Amino acid sequence: MIPTKLQLNNFIGIKSGLGLDELILDLEKLTDGARLIALVGPNGAGKSTILDNLVPYRIMASRSSSYSPDAFSYYNHIYGPEASKILEWTHGGQRYRSTLLFKQTAKTKKTECYLHVHVEEFGEWRPATLPDGTTSDGKTETYDQCVEAILGSPALYYSAVFAAQGRRPLSSYANGDIKGLLSELLGLNQVADLGAKASQVAKLLRARLDTMRDDEVRAAVVEKL
């Protein structure tokens, strides 16, 4: 995954560090093809806020107690009635755009999340849709499903790809956690799913075969009569 453009609106870390309500970073222009980039600045300048948001997952990894969105709230890191994060990124030769919208009042909080895919043929952004029909429709659940279908789970990503500040060391993982990461990394979960589907198909075929045999027996009895 390569981030190409980031826009943050009403983030506390950007406001306190840079005095800005809005930050826009066109990473393609800034990096100009460089392979190694350094983000420098004094403590509290907003570096961690920027780095945490260079991935499409719904967490800021250096501020979260785990890699699950359920363990993190963006509302602790934004201000005002509305805030947003828009991240454009590429993966596997495809361009994506993540849009996270946060709205809050004294009594309510509402989050909308969208993942769009750029269709080069038509020059437009369209909602991401998975092979099973799941479409990014603004709900956090469908957004997470689409992102994880492309990049894998947050646990695997932050363990194997993105070295977030203060990330959990592998030495602290339990055996079950390690097995889960390896299963996902090697695609064993997909193999297990295929095996389960094959088993179901085999059961249906056996049932159909038994029905055909019963019909055959009944036909033979009728013929003798």
Backbone bond lengths (Angstrom), bond angles and torsions (degrees), N, CA, C in turn:
res aa  C-N    CA-C-N  psi(-1)  N-CA   C-N-CA  omega(-1)  CA-C   N-CA-C  phi
1 M - - - 1.454 - - 1.525 109.07 -
2 I 1.324 116.65 129.14 1.459 121.83 179.31 1.528 109.34 -122.92
3 P 1.338 118.51 114.84 1.467 120.12 177.01 1.527 109.94 -72.55
4 T 1.323 117.25 138.06 1.463 120.40 -178.24 1.529 113.16 -118.41
5 K 1.338 117.34 -26.44 1.469 119.29 179.27 1.522 109.04 -155.20
6 L 1.327 116.00 137.19 1.459 121.29 -178.97 1.520 110.14 -131.28
7 Q 1.320 115.84 133.03 1.463 121.47 175.02 1.522 108.74 -131.07
8 L 1.319 116.93 122.49 1.455 122.62 178.13 1.522 109.39 -120.01
9 N 1.327 116.41 133.35 1.456 121.64 178.64 1.523 109.46 -123.59
10 N 1.328 115.43 127.32 1.460 122.93 175.89 1.525 113.48 60.41
11 F 1.325 115.84 48.77 1.459 122.31 172.66 1.524 109.01 -100.05
12 I 1.326 115.89 131.93 1.461 120.99 -176.50 1.523 111.67 -59.24
13 G 1.344 117.36 -43.45 1.456 120.56 -178.17 1.516 113.55 -62.14
14 I 1.330 117.39 -31.81 1.465 121.73 178.41 1.532 110.36 -79.09
15 K 1.319 116.35 -39.87 1.465 120.30 179.71 1.525 111.18 -65.34
16 S 1.334 116.85 -46.82 1.469 119.98 -177.68 1.524 111.65 -72.92
17 G 1.330 118.07 -31.05 1.450 120.47 -177.14 1.508 114.96 -87.72
18 L 1.335 116.07 -37.90 1.465 120.19 -175.50 1.520 113.30 -119.46
19 G 1.313 116.73 -6.73 1.463 119.71 -179.58 1.517 113.33 72.00
20 L 1.331 117.30 23.08 1.461 121.70 -176.14 1.516 111.75 -112.74
21 D 1.330 116.03 139.32 1.460 120.57 171.36 1.520 110.52 -82.26
22 E 1.326 115.91 -26.32 1.458 120.66 -178.85 1.521 110.13 -133.76
23 L 1.308 115.73 135.19 1.459 121.76 176.27 1.522 108.88 -125.99
24 I 1.335 116.87 128.13 1.455 121.78 176.99 1.522 108.44 -125.08
25 L 1.327 115.77 122.62 1.462 121.16 178.56 1.526 108.65 -120.02
26 D 1.320 116.59 113.30 1.462 121.13 173.46 1.521 106.39 -90.81
27 L 1.333 115.20 93.10 1.458 120.31 -171.70 1.519 112.54 -67.76
28 E 1.322 117.53 -29.75 1.468 119.89 178.41 1.519 110.69 -63.79
29 K 1.330 116.36 -42.29 1.466 119.42 179.60 1.525 111.90 -73.96
30 L 1.330 115.99 -39.77 1.466 119.90 -177.40 1.528 112.03 -66.56
31 T 1.323 116.43 -40.44 1.462 119.35 -175.71 1.521 112.34 -83.34
32 D 1.332 117.69 -28.83 1.466 122.53 176.35 1.530 111.78 51.29
33 G 1.332 115.98 43.54 1.460 120.60 176.09 1.520 115.01 83.73
34 A 1.328 118.28 2.21 1.470 121.00 -179.91 1.532 110.00 -66.28
35 R 1.318 117.18 148.29 1.461 121.77 -178.52 1.528 112.25 -97.73
36 L 1.326 116.96 -18.13 1.465 121.04 179.60 1.527 108.52 -130.80
37 I 1.322 115.68 123.27 1.459 121.65 -176.44 1.531 109.47 -123.16
38 A 1.320 116.77 138.99 1.466 121.56 176.27 1.524 109.09 -116.05
39 L 1.319 116.00 132.59 1.462 121.90 176.12 1.524 106.89 -107.94
40 V 1.335 117.06 113.32 1.464 121.00 -173.05 1.526 110.46 -118.56
41 G 1.308 114.92 158.02 1.455 120.90 178.67 1.514 109.51 160.28
42 P 1.331 118.13 163.20 1.468 121.36 -179.67 1.517 111.68 -69.62
43 N 1.327 116.41 166.82 1.462 121.13 176.66 1.525 110.16 -56.72
44 G 1.339 115.02 135.26 1.450 119.23 177.95 1.513 114.86 83.48
45 A 1.337 117.15 7.86 1.463 120.05 -177.33 1.522 112.54 -79.66
46 G 1.326 118.35 -12.19 1.454 121.12 178.76 1.520 114.16 109.47
47 K 1.345 116.81 8.93 1.476 119.95 -177.68 1.518 111.45 -61.58
48 S 1.328 117.81 -46.91 1.467 120.97 -178.12 1.524 111.27 -64.97
49 T 1.327 116.72 -37.61 1.464 120.26 178.30 1.526 110.33 -61.56
50 I 1.331 116.15 -41.50 1.465 120.26 178.82 1.525 110.67 -66.69
51 L 1.333 116.77 -50.69 1.467 120.44 -177.74 1.525 111.89 -61.21
52 D 1.325 116.43 -40.97 1.465 120.26 -179.70 1.521 112.40 -61.74
53 N 1.327 116.03 -26.89 1.462 119.73 -175.66 1.525 113.44 -100.90
54 L 1.322 117.60 11.26 1.462 120.95 176.76 1.526 112.45 -86.35
55 V 1.308 116.49 11.76 1.470 122.28 175.77 1.524 107.60 -127.99
56 P 1.346 118.27 153.16 1.464 120.50 -174.86 1.522 116.12 -81.90
57 Y 1.330 118.25 -7.31 1.462 119.58 -179.07 1.527 110.76 -65.88
58 R 1.333 115.75 156.18 1.465 121.33 -176.28 1.531 112.46 -87.29
59 I 1.292 116.88 44.76 1.455 121.12 173.92 1.529 109.07 -143.33
60 M 1.308 115.91 159.49 1.463 122.42 167.61 1.523 104.29 -108.34
61 A 1.313 116.76 100.99 1.466 121.96 -164.51 1.524 114.04 -56.92
62 S 1.335 118.16 -36.80 1.461 119.14 -177.23 1.526 111.83 -74.52
63 R 1.337 116.97 -11.13 1.466 121.26 -179.18 1.523 112.77 -111.17
64 S 1.336 116.97 -0.07 1.454 120.69 -174.60 1.524 111.11 -103.20
65 S 1.313 116.21 146.10 1.470 120.84 -179.78 1.522 111.79 -78.95
66 S 1.338 117.12 -16.49 1.456 121.26 176.17 1.526 108.01 -154.05
67 Y 1.341 116.54 -178.45 1.460 120.14 -178.51 1.524 112.52 -93.90
68 S 1.305 116.96 13.18 1.453 120.80 178.13 1.526 110.07 -97.06
69 P 1.347 118.48 134.83 1.469 120.81 176.48 1.520 112.78 -57.61
70 D 1.335 116.65 -24.61 1.460 120.01 179.11 1.528 112.26 -68.19
71 A 1.337 116.10 -18.04 1.468 120.21 -178.02 1.522 111.91 -97.56
72 F 1.330 116.77 8.96 1.468 119.68 -175.49 1.526 109.84 -141.02
73 S 1.339 115.51 144.95 1.463 120.66 176.26 1.522 110.15 -129.26
74 Y 1.315 116.04 120.28 1.457 120.37 176.22 1.530 111.63 -63.97
75 Y 1.308 116.41 -22.34 1.461 119.64 -175.00 1.531 112.41 -67.57
76 N 1.326 117.12 -14.76 1.457 120.51 174.51 1.525 111.55 -81.51
77 H 1.324 117.29 -5.41 1.462 120.74 -173.84 1.523 113.02 -127.74
78 I 1.324 116.55 12.04 1.463 120.95 177.70 1.518 109.27 -129.09
79 Y 1.329 116.28 168.65 1.466 120.55 178.13 1.529 109.02 -142.49
80 G 1.329 115.18 165.61 1.456 120.41 179.69 1.515 112.12 82.36
81 P 1.333 116.96 170.63 1.470 121.05 -178.82 1.521 113.62 -68.59
82 E 1.347 117.82 -24.08 1.456 120.77 -179.81 1.526 110.42 -140.36
83 A 1.303 116.30 142.37 1.466 122.49 175.45 1.525 107.13 -145.31
84 S 1.315 116.16 162.15 1.464 117.96 -178.25 1.519 111.61 -156.13
85 K 1.307 113.31 156.69 1.468 122.44 173.00 1.530 106.99 -132.99
86 I 1.322 116.00 125.94 1.467 121.36 176.65 1.525 106.92 -125.31
87 L 1.314 115.78 118.35 1.462 121.56 -178.19 1.524 109.51 -123.78
88 E 1.308 116.01 123.15 1.461 120.76 172.17 1.529 107.53 -100.64
89 W 1.335 115.77 137.34 1.457 119.92 -175.24 1.523 109.86 -152.93
90 T 1.315 115.26 161.14 1.454 120.46 178.89 1.519 109.71 -122.43
91 H 1.324 114.86 150.98 1.466 120.41 176.42 1.520 108.03 -159.03
92 G 1.320 115.82 128.51 1.456 119.92 178.88 1.511 113.69 60.56
93 G 1.342 116.53 31.27 1.459 120.38 179.25 1.522 114.47 81.42
94 Q 1.346 117.86 3.28 1.460 122.16 -179.31 1.522 110.20 -111.11
95 R 1.319 117.20 142.03 1.464 122.51 178.27 1.525 110.45 -95.58
96 Y 1.336 115.89 136.18 1.457 122.10 179.94 1.529 109.89 -128.82
97 R 1.321 115.85 157.90 1.466 121.15 173.51 1.523 109.19 -136.14
98 S 1.315 115.24 120.80 1.466 121.67 176.74 1.524 108.86 -99.78
99 T 1.329 116.29 129.15 1.466 121.61 178.54 1.517 108.62 -124.98
100 L 1.326 115.76 115.87 1.463 122.08 178.88 1.522 108.08 -114.61
101 L 1.327 116.48 120.82 1.460 122.23 -177.35 1.526 109.55 -115.88
102 F 1.332 115.76 132.23 1.460 121.13 -177.56 1.528 108.87 -123.88
103 K 1.346 115.81 125.87 1.460 121.03 178.47 1.521 108.44 -127.64
104 Q 1.334 115.42 133.03 1.459 118.06 -177.52 1.527 111.42 -144.87
105 T 1.310 113.58 145.34 1.452 121.59 171.52 1.522 106.98 -125.48
106 A 1.298 116.91 -173.55 1.464 119.93 178.98 1.523 111.55 -64.46
107 K 1.338 116.95 -22.94 1.457 119.97 -175.23 1.523 114.24 -115.81
108 T 1.312 118.89 -22.34 1.463 120.35 -173.03 1.527 112.19 -131.05
109 K 1.312 114.39 155.75 1.463 122.37 173.78 1.529 107.63 -135.84
110 K 1.317 116.65 132.94 1.463 120.98 -179.62 1.520 109.65 -134.60
111 T 1.330 115.84 130.30 1.466 122.14 -179.57 1.520 109.80 -119.99
112 E 1.323 116.11 131.98 1.457 121.88 173.73 1.523 108.28 -123.24
113 C 1.312 116.27 135.69 1.468 120.95 -178.16 1.524 109.88 -133.17
114 Y 1.323 115.66 132.12 1.463 120.92 -178.81 1.525 109.87 -130.54
115 L 1.319 115.59 140.89 1.461 121.27 171.35 1.517 107.65 -120.23
116 H 1.332 115.68 123.24 1.458 121.53 179.22 1.525 110.32 -116.32
117 V 1.320 114.85 149.71 1.461 122.69 176.68 1.519 108.12 -113.07
118 H 1.332 116.46 136.23 1.462 119.51 179.48 1.526 109.56 -85.29
119 V 1.319 115.59 122.49 1.464 121.49 178.54 1.524 107.62 -95.83
120 E 1.314 115.57 102.64 1.459 120.66 -174.37 1.527 111.84 -60.22
121 E 1.321 116.67 -36.82 1.466 120.68 -176.76 1.520 112.12 -58.01
122 F 1.342 115.85 -37.57 1.463 120.34 -177.61 1.530 112.44 -107.44
123 G 1.334 116.59 -5.23 1.455 120.13 178.86 1.515 113.58 63.99
124 E 1.346 117.02 38.83 1.455 119.81 -177.67 1.523 111.20 -143.37
125 W 1.341 114.79 161.91 1.461 121.58 177.95 1.523 109.30 -94.82
126 R 1.343 115.54 134.73 1.457 120.78 178.01 1.526 109.51 -129.46
127 P 1.340 117.83 149.84 1.471 120.44 179.30 1.522 111.29 -57.19
128 A 1.316 116.36 136.98 1.462 120.87 177.77 1.527 109.22 -67.46
129 T 1.329 115.66 136.86 1.459 121.57 179.84 1.524 109.30 -132.56
130 L 1.329 116.96 131.18 1.456 122.17 -179.97 1.528 110.34 -86.32
131 P 1.326 117.43 163.05 1.469 120.96 179.90 1.528 113.33 -56.86
132 D 1.349 117.71 -29.16 1.466 119.73 -179.07 1.528 112.53 -84.00
133 G 1.342 116.37 3.69 1.461 120.26 178.01 1.516 114.93 97.81
134 T 1.330 117.93 -9.37 1.461 120.60 178.01 1.530 109.87 -62.53
135 T 1.334 116.24 126.70 1.459 121.78 -177.15 1.520 109.90 -122.97
136 S 1.312 116.78 138.73 1.459 121.21 176.89 1.525 108.54 -68.78
137 D 1.328 115.97 110.33 1.465 121.25 -172.77 1.527 113.37 -121.29
138 G 1.330 116.62 16.42 1.463 119.81 -179.98 1.515 113.49 103.45
139 K 1.330 117.16 -19.56 1.455 120.59 178.74 1.525 110.10 -78.58
140 T 1.331 116.67 143.09 1.457 120.42 -179.02 1.525 111.61 -63.40
141 E 1.335 116.86 -34.61 1.464 120.04 -177.57 1.533 111.44 -64.88
142 T 1.332 116.99 -46.82 1.462 119.39 -178.96 1.524 111.16 -70.56
143 Y 1.339 116.51 -32.66 1.463 119.60 176.08 1.524 110.26 -61.84
144 D 1.329 116.51 -48.03 1.469 120.56 180.00 1.528 110.94 -60.91
145 Q 1.320 116.96 -41.55 1.469 120.31 -179.42 1.527 110.48 -61.31
146 C 1.326 116.58 -43.24 1.469 120.39 -178.39 1.527 111.24 -66.93
147 V 1.337 116.94 -44.68 1.464 120.02 -179.75 1.525 110.57 -63.91
148 E 1.334 117.38 -43.98 1.461 120.30 -177.71 1.526 111.71 -69.60
149 A 1.325 117.43 -28.74 1.468 119.85 176.35 1.526 110.63 -66.44
150 I 1.326 116.57 -27.21 1.467 121.23 -178.57 1.528 111.62 -90.96
151 L 1.330 116.89 -45.16 1.469 121.11 -172.24 1.519 114.43 -109.29
152 G 1.329 118.29 -8.97 1.455 119.69 -174.48 1.519 110.77 91.41
153 S 1.308 116.52 178.97 1.461 121.47 -177.65 1.523 110.92 -70.42
154 P 1.343 117.77 155.68 1.466 120.17 176.04 1.528 112.21 -58.20
155 A 1.336 117.22 -38.32 1.465 120.47 -179.23 1.521 110.96 -60.09
156 L 1.330 117.19 -45.32 1.458 120.29 179.23 1.521 110.88 -67.67
157 Y 1.324 117.19 -42.48 1.462 120.91 -176.54 1.526 111.41 -62.98
158 Y 1.328 116.16 -47.34 1.466 119.05 -177.17 1.525 112.39 -76.50
159 S 1.318 116.95 -15.64 1.466 119.96 176.70 1.516 112.18 -88.30
160 A 1.345 116.91 -34.59 1.466 120.28 -171.32 1.525 114.53 -113.21
161 V 1.346 118.17 -16.95 1.466 119.73 -173.05 1.523 112.65 -120.66
162 F 1.322 116.99 -53.90 1.465 121.88 -171.60 1.523 110.42 -108.64
163 A 1.320 116.44 114.16 1.471 120.80 -178.20 1.520 110.09 -86.09
164 A 1.324 117.03 79.04 1.452 121.50 -178.96 1.529 110.75 -67.82
165 Q 1.312 115.57 148.82 1.461 121.26 177.91 1.533 110.07 -57.93
166 G 1.321 115.67 129.51 1.455 120.23 178.60 1.513 113.82 70.49
167 R 1.345 117.18 22.95 1.463 118.56 -177.15 1.528 110.27 -66.93
168 R 1.308 115.18 158.32 1.455 121.73 -178.04 1.526 110.21 -71.09
169 P 1.341 118.71 124.29 1.469 120.55 -179.88 1.530 111.11 -71.28
170 L 1.323 116.35 147.63 1.461 120.31 -179.52 1.522 111.98 -60.50
171 S 1.337 116.28 -28.56 1.468 119.79 -178.91 1.529 112.23 -63.20
172 S 1.341 116.97 -18.08 1.470 120.03 -179.34 1.523 112.50 -91.82
173 Y 1.336 117.08 -4.06 1.452 120.72 -177.62 1.529 110.73 -76.88
174 A 1.322 116.91 141.49 1.458 122.07 173.68 1.528 108.44 -77.77
175 N 1.337 115.67 164.04 1.470 119.65 -179.62 1.524 112.34 -56.86
176 G 1.342 115.76 -39.62 1.455 119.76 179.77 1.522 112.20 -63.41
177 D 1.348 116.19 -37.78 1.466 120.54 178.25 1.523 110.61 -64.61
178 I 1.332 115.95 -44.36 1.469 120.58 -179.90 1.526 110.50 -62.81
179 K 1.329 116.76 -44.05 1.467 120.39 179.12 1.530 110.63 -61.28
180 G 1.332 115.94 -39.57 1.453 119.78 179.86 1.518 111.87 -64.49
181 L 1.337 116.59 -42.98 1.461 120.78 178.70 1.519 111.26 -64.66
182 L 1.348 116.52 -43.76 1.461 120.22 179.97 1.531 111.19 -65.19
183 S 1.324 116.53 -39.20 1.465 119.97 178.67 1.523 110.91 -61.02
184 E 1.330 115.31 -43.15 1.471 119.13 179.08 1.520 110.93 -68.64
185 L 1.332 116.42 -42.40 1.462 121.08 -177.86 1.521 111.24 -62.67
186 L 1.333 117.08 -39.33 1.461 121.79 -178.13 1.530 113.20 -88.84
187 G 1.329 116.14 -1.90 1.457 119.44 179.52 1.507 113.81 75.10
188 L 1.339 117.24 20.94 1.468 119.95 -177.77 1.523 111.81 -68.30
189 N 1.335 116.43 -28.76 1.464 118.96 178.31 1.524 110.83 -63.33
190 Q 1.336 115.93 -39.18 1.464 119.44 178.11 1.520 110.94 -66.19
191 V 1.344 115.47 -39.01 1.469 119.21 177.59 1.523 110.08 -62.81
192 A 1.328 116.88 -41.78 1.461 120.87 178.98 1.528 111.02 -63.52
193 D 1.339 116.58 -40.75 1.467 120.76 178.05 1.521 110.64 -62.54
194 L 1.332 115.85 -43.63 1.467 119.82 178.69 1.527 110.94 -63.37
195 G 1.343 115.92 -39.21 1.457 120.24 177.84 1.519 111.52 -62.94
196 A 1.334 116.32 -41.01 1.466 120.27 179.24 1.528 110.84 -64.76
197 K 1.354 115.57 -41.31 1.471 119.11 178.63 1.531 110.75 -65.58
198 A 1.351 115.89 -40.95 1.468 119.83 179.03 1.525 110.43 -62.89
199 S 1.343 116.84 -39.78 1.461 121.03 178.97 1.525 110.81 -62.91
200 Q 1.337 116.46 -40.32 1.455 120.72 179.29 1.528 111.40 -65.51
201 V 1.337 115.60 -42.00 1.465 120.16 177.86 1.525 110.38 -62.90
202 A 1.341 116.80 -40.81 1.467 120.74 179.44 1.531 110.68 -62.18
203 K 1.338 116.77 -39.77 1.469 120.14 178.90 1.525 110.60 -63.60
204 L 1.319 116.43 -42.72 1.460 120.56 -179.96 1.535 110.96 -64.78
205 L 1.333 115.69 -39.81 1.465 119.79 179.43 1.524 111.26 -66.59
206 R 1.355 115.74 -40.32 1.467 119.25 178.22 1.525 110.94 -63.14
207 A 1.344 114.82 -41.85 1.463 118.94 179.26 1.533 110.58 -63.75
208 R 1.324 115.89 -40.49 1.468 120.11 178.20 1.525 111.34 -65.43
209 L 1.334 115.69 -39.98 1.464 120.16 178.41 1.515 111.50 -64.31
210 D 1.344 116.75 -41.88 1.470 120.40 178.04 1.526 110.63 -61.87
211 T 1.332 116.34 -40.50 1.465 120.66 179.16 1.527 110.74 -63.27
212 M 1.335 116.44 -42.50 1.462 121.23 179.72 1.529 110.68 -64.25
213 R 1.340 116.90 -39.36 1.467 120.51 178.96 1.517 110.84 -65.93
214 D 1.343 115.84 -41.32 1.467 119.53 178.50 1.529 110.35 -62.47
215 D 1.336 115.52 -42.07 1.467 119.52 178.62 1.525 110.74 -62.29
216 E 1.344 114.48 -37.76 1.477 119.82 179.63 1.527 110.92 -63.74
217 V 1.345 115.16 -43.98 1.466 120.26 -179.14 1.528 110.07 -63.77
218 R 1.316 117.02 -45.11 1.465 121.20 -179.65 1.522 110.82 -62.60
219 A 1.342 115.53 -39.72 1.474 119.41 179.39 1.520 110.93 -63.95
220 A 1.359 115.51 -39.70 1.467 119.91 179.66 1.521 111.07 -66.04
221 V 1.327 118.59 -39.28 1.458 123.07 178.96 1.519 110.44 -65.11
222 V 1.315 115.86 -44.48 1.468 121.03 178.98 1.524 110.04 -61.30
223 E 1.312 115.61 -40.03 1.468 119.54 -177.67 1.525 110.51 -65.37
224 K 1.350 117.84 -38.15 1.468 121.10 179.39 1.526 111.67 -68.00
225 L 1.332 114.69 -34.18 1.466 118.65 179.64 1.522 110.34 -70.83
